[in-house]
């Protein structure tokens, strides 16, 4: 009987101990879970803060670049490099130069606009560099006719001279008082434009 009473007391103590141990383990587990969650939330907050800082820094950089390059961008757009190609402006400029310089007749052909590749990489951002090739033939009294023509033409737009060949003109002696070419020039120019649109222009020919 005494043994049974002692066992009952011991069993109660064991049960209390087990219950206390279970509660303790539950509390430790809950504390560990809350600690991990707190660490996770802290890491997420740090990532969000760093992301916000990066976005702010990027926005400030873009703002500074816009402030720095906007005048150049406006100037390039004014000169016709940025935006849609200005074929009609080129044609009108050729006609006016020919009249003002009193040049001999010339002919040209402007091909369809195509992507233009440079020898070196040029960062153009969201814009594509396009080129419209123009084959130009000029009858010249002297070399300055060609040089003056190209110099005046650069005021209308941006182009790169791909090649230019000048030859002596062959033909019969001109009549008295009639101007005759002493040279012929055949040049290939590439009119350049930077534009987000890639709609090509149509081939254009014109004798003047």
VOPA-164301 format. One record per residue (C-alpha): residue number from 1; residue in one letter; z, y, x. Coordinates in pm, whole numbers. Layout:
% residues N
{node NUM,"a",{Z,Y,X}} ...
***
This chain:
% residues 208
{node 1,"x",{0,0,0}} {node 2,"x",{89,230,284}} {node 3,"x",{-236,142,459}} {node 4,"x",{-434,219,145}} {node 5,"x",{-267,563,112}} {node 6,"x",{-340,641,479}} {node 7,"x",{-703,537,434}} {node 8,"x",{-730,759,125}} {node 9,"x",{-597,1055,322}} {node 10,"x",{-830,979,611}} {node 11,"x",{-1127,944,377}} {node 12,"x",{-1056,1282,223}} {node 13,"x",{-1038,1435,568}} {node 14,"x",{-1366,1272,667}} {node 15,"x",{-1534,1394,351}} {node 16,"x",{-1404,1746,410}} {node 17,"x",{-1528,1728,770}} {node 18,"x",{-1870,1602,664}} {node 19,"x",{-1898,1870,399}} {node 20,"x",{-1796,2135,649}} {node 21,"x",{-2045,1998,901}} {node 22,"x",{-2324,1999,644}} {node 23,"x",{-2246,2355,544}} {node 24,"x",{-2233,2457,910}} {node 25,"x",{-2566,2291,981}} {node 26,"x",{-2717,2458,676}} {node 27,"x",{-2587,2795,788}} {node 28,"x",{-2719,2741,1142}} {node 29,"x",{-3058,2634,1004}} {node 30,"x",{-3072,2933,771}} {node 31,"x",{-2971,3166,1053}} {node 32,"x",{-3238,3016,1278}} {node 33,"x",{-3501,3055,1004}} {node 34,"x",{-3405,3415,942}} {node 35,"x",{-3410,3479,1317}} {node 36,"x",{-3759,3330,1352}} {node 37,"x",{-3874,3529,1051}} {node 38,"x",{-3727,3846,1199}} {node 39,"x",{-3907,3777,1530}} {node 40,"x",{-4232,3711,1343}} {node 41,"x",{-4198,4031,1140}} {node 42,"x",{-4116,4224,1455}} {node 43,"x",{-4423,4083,1632}} {node 44,"x",{-4640,4166,1330}} {node 45,"x",{-4500,4519,1323}} {node 46,"x",{-4573,4558,1696}} {node 47,"x",{-4930,4436,1647}} {node 48,"x",{-4980,4671,1353}} {node 49,"x",{-4838,4961,1552}} {node 50,"x",{-5060,4882,1853}} {node 51,"x",{-5361,4849,1623}} {node 52,"x",{-5284,5186,1467}} {node 53,"x",{-5255,5339,1814}} {node 54,"x",{-5589,5189,1916}} {node 55,"x",{-5757,5316,1600}} {node 56,"x",{-5611,5660,1656}} {node 57,"x",{-5722,5660,2020}} {node 58,"x",{-6071,5544,1916}} {node 59,"x",{-6091,5815,1652}} {node 60,"x",{-5983,6077,1906}} {node 61,"x",{-6242,5948,2153}} {node 62,"x",{-6517,5964,1892}} {node 63,"x",{-6406,6312,1792}} {node 64,"x",{-6420,6426,2155}} {node 65,"x",{-6762,6265,2207}} {node 66,"x",{-6895,6436,1894}} {node 67,"x",{-6760,6770,2013}} {node 68,"x",{-6907,6715,2359}} {node 69,"x",{-7250,6582,2265}} {node 70,"x",{-7319,6757,1935}} {node 71,"x",{-7493,7058,2096}} {node 72,"x",{-7719,6823,2293}} {node 73,"x",{-7789,6618,1979}} {node 74,"x",{-7881,6931,1784}} {node 75,"x",{-8111,7043,2066}} {node 76,"x",{-8282,6703,2086}} {node 77,"x",{-8333,6704,1709}} {node 78,"x",{-8478,7055,1729}} {node 79,"x",{-8722,6937,1994}} {node 80,"x",{-8828,6645,1777}} {node 81,"x",{-8682,6361,1984}} {node 82,"x",{-8420,6267,1723}} {node 83,"x",{-8538,6189,1372}} {node 84,"x",{-8867,6076,1220}} {node 85,"x",{-9178,6127,1430}} {node 86,"x",{-9368,6450,1373}} {node 87,"x",{-9731,6344,1392}} {node 88,"x",{-9861,6641,1196}} {node 89,"x",{-9676,6875,1431}} {node 90,"x",{-9837,6705,1730}} {node 91,"x",{-10184,6735,1576}} {node 92,"x",{-10132,7102,1494}} {node 93,"x",{-9997,7170,1843}} {node 94,"x",{-10301,7008,2004}} {node 95,"x",{-10532,7221,1792}} {node 96,"x",{-10346,7543,1871}} {node 97,"x",{-10329,7473,2244}} {node 98,"x",{-10699,7396,2253}} {node 99,"x",{-10777,7726,2079}} {node 100,"x",{-10531,7943,2273}} {node 101,"x",{-10625,7798,2613}} {node 102,"x",{-10996,7798,2518}} {node 103,"x",{-11025,7442,2638}} {node 104,"x",{-11336,7233,2618}} {node 105,"x",{-11352,6978,2333}} {node 106,"x",{-11108,6691,2354}} {node 107,"x",{-11044,6373,2160}} {node 108,"x",{-10732,6167,2101}} {node 109,"x",{-10605,5862,1917}} {node 110,"x",{-10241,5804,1823}} {node 111,"x",{-10151,5441,1765}} {node 112,"x",{-9890,5287,1535}} {node 113,"x",{-9531,5355,1636}} {node 114,"x",{-9365,5066,1819}} {node 115,"x",{-9030,4996,1989}} {node 116,"x",{-9038,5153,2335}} {node 117,"x",{-8879,4989,2637}} {node 118,"x",{-8761,5180,2940}} {node 119,"x",{-8736,5038,3290}} {node 120,"x",{-8364,5115,3287}} {node 121,"x",{-8121,5054,3002}} {node 122,"x",{-8055,5361,2789}} {node 123,"x",{-7757,5354,2549}} {node 124,"x",{-7887,5484,2218}} {node 125,"x",{-7604,5381,1985}} {node 126,"x",{-7724,5331,1627}} {node 127,"x",{-8065,5479,1710}} {node 128,"x",{-8377,5293,1815}} {node 129,"x",{-8611,5433,2081}} {node 130,"x",{-8967,5425,1947}} {node 131,"x",{-9295,5523,2105}} {node 132,"x",{-9636,5619,1967}} {node 133,"x",{-9908,5571,2226}} {node 134,"x",{-10176,5840,2241}} {node 135,"x",{-10505,5793,2425}} {node 136,"x",{-10636,6136,2528}} {node 137,"x",{-10977,6232,2666}} {node 138,"x",{-11040,6585,2794}} {node 139,"x",{-11336,6760,2949}} {node 140,"x",{-11206,7005,3211}} {node 141,"x",{-11333,7308,3393}} {node 142,"x",{-11058,7250,3652}} {node 143,"x",{-10732,7054,3696}} {node 144,"x",{-10519,7339,3558}} {node 145,"x",{-10666,7283,3213}} {node 146,"x",{-10493,6945,3196}} {node 147,"x",{-10167,7065,3352}} {node 148,"x",{-10143,7364,3120}} {node 149,"x",{-10225,7148,2818}} {node 150,"x",{-9948,6898,2897}} {node 151,"x",{-9700,7176,2973}} {node 152,"x",{-9767,7346,2638}} {node 153,"x",{-9759,7014,2454}} {node 154,"x",{-9405,6940,2579}} {node 155,"x",{-9281,7231,2367}} {node 156,"x",{-9375,7030,2058}} {node 157,"x",{-9202,6700,2135}} {node 158,"x",{-9099,6451,2398}} {node 159,"x",{-9353,6224,2559}} {node 160,"x",{-9394,6019,2875}} {node 161,"x",{-9721,6015,3068}} {node 162,"x",{-9806,5649,3121}} {node 163,"x",{-10118,5709,3328}} {node 164,"x",{-10379,5976,3384}} {node 165,"x",{-10717,5941,3558}} {node 166,"x",{-10934,6241,3653}} {node 167,"x",{-11300,6195,3748}} {node 168,"x",{-11582,6428,3839}} {node 169,"x",{-11810,6493,3545}} {node 170,"x",{-12161,6356,3571}} {node 171,"x",{-12449,6513,3383}} {node 172,"x",{-12742,6747,3391}} {node 173,"x",{-12703,7106,3504}} {node 174,"x",{-12589,7325,3212}} {node 175,"x",{-12793,7606,3073}} {node 176,"x",{-12721,7956,3189}} {node 177,"x",{-12406,8099,3029}} {node 178,"x",{-12291,7763,2892}} {node 179,"x",{-11959,7626,3014}} {node 180,"x",{-11987,7267,3129}} {node 181,"x",{-11709,7034,3239}} {node 182,"x",{-11668,6966,3607}} {node 183,"x",{-11402,6699,3548}} {node 184,"x",{-11308,6439,3288}} {node 185,"x",{-10949,6326,3224}} {node 186,"x",{-10837,6011,3047}} {node 187,"x",{-10462,5994,2990}} {node 188,"x",{-10222,5771,2802}} {node 189,"x",{-9911,5938,2660}} {node 190,"x",{-9618,5786,2474}} {node 191,"x",{-9459,6013,2214}} {node 192,"x",{-9089,5920,2199}} {node 193,"x",{-8848,5942,1907}} {node 194,"x",{-8492,5826,1844}} {node 195,"x",{-8445,5727,1482}} {node 196,"x",{-8228,5491,1274}} {node 197,"x",{-8535,5410,1066}} {node 198,"x",{-8810,5186,1206}} {node 199,"x",{-9086,5267,963}} {node 200,"x",{-9400,5285,1180}} {node 201,"x",{-9652,5561,1143}} {node 202,"x",{-10023,5508,1073}} {node 203,"x",{-10297,5523,1337}} {node 204,"x",{-10432,5873,1370}} {node 205,"x",{-10757,5990,1530}} {node 206,"x",{-10879,6341,1580}} {node 207,"x",{-11159,6515,1763}} {node 208,"x",{-11115,6880,1844}} 
***
